[in-house]
Amino acid sequence: MTGAPASSAAERRVAWITGAGSGMGRAAALALAPDRRLALSGRRPEMLAETARDVAAAGGEAIVLPFDTGDAGAVSAARDEIRGRWGRIDDLVLAAGLNSPRRTWGTQSVGEVEQVIDTNLLGVIHVIDAALPALRSSGSACVVVVSSFAAWRFSPVAGVAYSASKRALASVCETLNAQEAAAGIRVCHLCPGDVDTEFLRLRPEVPDAEARERMLTPDDIGRTVRFVVDAPPHVRIDELVISPVVRP
C-alpha cells in the first residue's frame, strides 16, 4: 500500500525519527529517505551524522538534532527547529530504546530501572507530546512506536524494567488512537522479535554469530515502518508483530 506522492518539495512530508543513529531507527530513516524530509535524533551526534550522509547518498534530505529523549527541554527545542525549517511534522518513528544486562529482581538496581523506563516510556511520551500540535495540523499523521515482542507476549529474558516499559507503550498507542483519530493521527504499536543490532550487547549473554543469523535484520524493520507510514490516510495499523521464522 502506498499513499499519494508529494507533488512538490514544499509539500514533502517530514518524518522525525528517534534512535536514528543505529539499528532499527537508522534502517527506518534509510527506508523513508527517498520521498520524505527527515529529522534525525538520538544521543550520539557522530552516528546521526553518518545516517544523514547515507540519507543524502540515497537522494534524501536530513537534519541532525541530537538529544536524550529524557530531556523534555531538548526535545521541545528540536521540535521548534524542525517546524522552523520545514514548517511541519507528519510522521514520527520512535525507535530509541534501552535495557540493562541486570534484568531480574535479584540483580537490578532501582536507578537502572528508572533509566530504562525514562528512555523506553517517558522518552516516547516527551516526543509525542512535543510533536502533537504539528501532527494535528498535518491532518494525516502517522506515528510508529517501535516497541518489542516482549510488549505483546511475556518474554522471560527481557527483564523487569524493559517488559514493564514496553507493555506500557501499548496503552500510549491505544489512548492516542482513541483520542486523536479525529485529527487524522494514526498510531502503530510495532512489536519486533529478535533483531540483529548492537542492542544485543546489553543482554546478560550476548548471542553468537549463529544465533544472530536466525534473527530479523534492521532492514526488515525499516521496510515494515515504510509499509505502515505509507498506508492510505483511512487505514490504521493499530498493532503489528513481526518475528523471525525459527526453523527446527
Summary of the structure (lengths in Angstrom):
residues: 248
radius of gyration: 17.2
end to end distance: 33.1
largest distance: 56.9
contacts: 853
relative contact order: 0.15
helix: 50%
strand: 15%
